[in-house]
Every structure is written in structure tokens, then in C-alpha cells.
């Protein structure tokens, strides 16, 4: 998962207890459960270029909800690349980028 995710605004990697009760341990790098944590809005994970591969099979409605909770412009741009032919995704991404800036 280190190929697709990076740590954001986290000076010291540590372990977090997520809302669903699972652990996200960032002390040894990016764990395998980083994708569900990102989808649920974990703010200390960001996407690297190429991460759109992880979201290509997502339904449009699910991808829209992920875009709406994303905090960084770079992440929104990467998520929009997952379905570049969908005008709805592109519209939501453009609106979210305007909100963030």
C-alpha cells in the first residue's frame, strides 16, 4: 500500500483506533487496511499518483461520497482520474476543489 498512500500532517507515525474499532498502525509504514481507512475519511492518509487504480471499480455514488470527504486537492484530482469519462464525477470533483481552496 505504500505505493498508493502517503502520510499527511503526521510528524510521528503512531497507532490509531478507528471508528469501527479496528487499528491503523502507521509505525511500520502504510498497512494493508489503509484503503478502508481512507474511504472512511482518515485525515492523515493522502493519495500518491497512480492510486486511481484502487478506485476504478468503485460505484459512482461511492466515489462521490469519498470525494466529498477528502481534504486535499491532490487527492480529489487523483480520485477524479478513477472515472475520467463520468461527467458527474468531474463536476463533483471540480466543486470540491473549489471548496477546499
Phi and psi in degrees as a GROMACS rama.xvg file:
@    title "Ramachandran Plot"
@    xaxis  label "Phi"
@    yaxis  label "Psi"
@TYPE xy
-62.7709  -18.0861  UNK-2
-71.0223  -27.6102  UNK-3
-109.355  -19.9703  UNK-4
-122.814  154.901  UNK-5
-138.322  156.303  UNK-6
-81.8541  139.329  UNK-7
-126.071  127.908  UNK-8
52.0313  45.0524  UNK-9
-133.145  94.9502  UNK-10
-64.4805  -34.7568  UNK-11
-126.959  115.321  UNK-12
-59.4973  135.044  UNK-13
-146.444  -172.187  UNK-14
-106.756  137.648  UNK-15
-121.918  146.383  UNK-16
-99.3667  118.506  UNK-17
-81.3453  169.718  UNK-18
-60.077  -30.637  UNK-19
-84.2435  3.63592  UNK-20
92.5189  -6.67687  UNK-21
-81.4181  164.984  UNK-22
-104.164  144.957  UNK-23
-123.609  100.872  UNK-24
-97.7907  109.107  UNK-25
-99.7616  7.37466  UNK-26
-69.5947  -27.5562  UNK-27
-111.784  19.9267  UNK-28
114.03  -161.37  UNK-29
-88.2997  118.902  UNK-30
-80.2247  171.272  UNK-31
-68.2127  -23.7857  UNK-32
-90.1414  22.04  UNK-33
-69.2156  -35.775  UNK-34
-62.4258  -51.5686  UNK-35
-62.5016  -33.913  UNK-36
-64.9508  -42.6128  UNK-37
-63.6923  -43.566  UNK-38
-61.267  -29.1055  UNK-39
-89.9063  5.0622  UNK-40
95.1976  20.9509  UNK-41
-63.2173  119.397  UNK-42
-78.8371  -14.1948  UNK-43
-95.1772  10.3328  UNK-44
-115.767  134.403  UNK-45
-124.618  160.906  UNK-46
-92.9367  144.643  UNK-47
-99.6521  157.822  UNK-48
-56.0177  137.09  UNK-49
101.745  -12.5723  UNK-50
-71.8132  -10.7984  UNK-51
-60.1996  -22.4853  UNK-52
-57.3682  -34.879  UNK-53
-68.1833  -21.7711  UNK-54
-110.839  3.09449  UNK-55
-63.1982  -30.5221  UNK-56
-92.2084  -0.033099  UNK-57
-69.5701  147.733  UNK-58
-69.3796  153.449  UNK-59
-59.7092  -41.084  UNK-60
-64.4579  -37.9581  UNK-61
-68.6122  -40.4209  UNK-62
-65.6553  -37.1468  UNK-63
-63.4429  -43.0905  UNK-64
-66.2228  -33.9201  UNK-65
-67.6965  -42.3435  UNK-66
-60.8753  -39.508  UNK-67
-69.7953  -20.6443  UNK-68
-102.887  -1.97487  UNK-69
-73.3332  141.223  UNK-70
-100.613  -18.2923  UNK-71
-113.963  144.17  UNK-72
-61.3072  -41.7067  UNK-73
-58.8237  -39.8035  UNK-74
-66.6638  -40.8039  UNK-75
-63.1027  -42.3023  UNK-76
-63.0255  -40.6063  UNK-77
-67.5135  -41.8066  UNK-78
-63.6885  -36.8625  UNK-79
-65.1824  -27.1442  UNK-80
-72.1421  -14.8591  UNK-81
-66.3413  -33.8567  UNK-82
-136.282  73.6425  UNK-83
-68.2272  -18.1713  UNK-84
-88.9947  -4.62025  UNK-85
-90.5412  112.608  UNK-86
-64.318  -32.2577  UNK-87
-64.3166  -44.5252  UNK-88
-61.9535  -45.1312  UNK-89
-64.1891  -37.6415  UNK-90
-66.3094  -45.8548  UNK-91
-65.0613  -40.7826  UNK-92
-63.5726  -43.1375  UNK-93
-63.2549  -41.9889  UNK-94
-65.973  -39.7399  UNK-95
-67.1833  -39.3192  UNK-96
-62.5767  -40.1689  UNK-97
-63.9149  -36.4084  UNK-98
-66.6343  -41.6076  UNK-99
-69.519  -40.4233  UNK-100
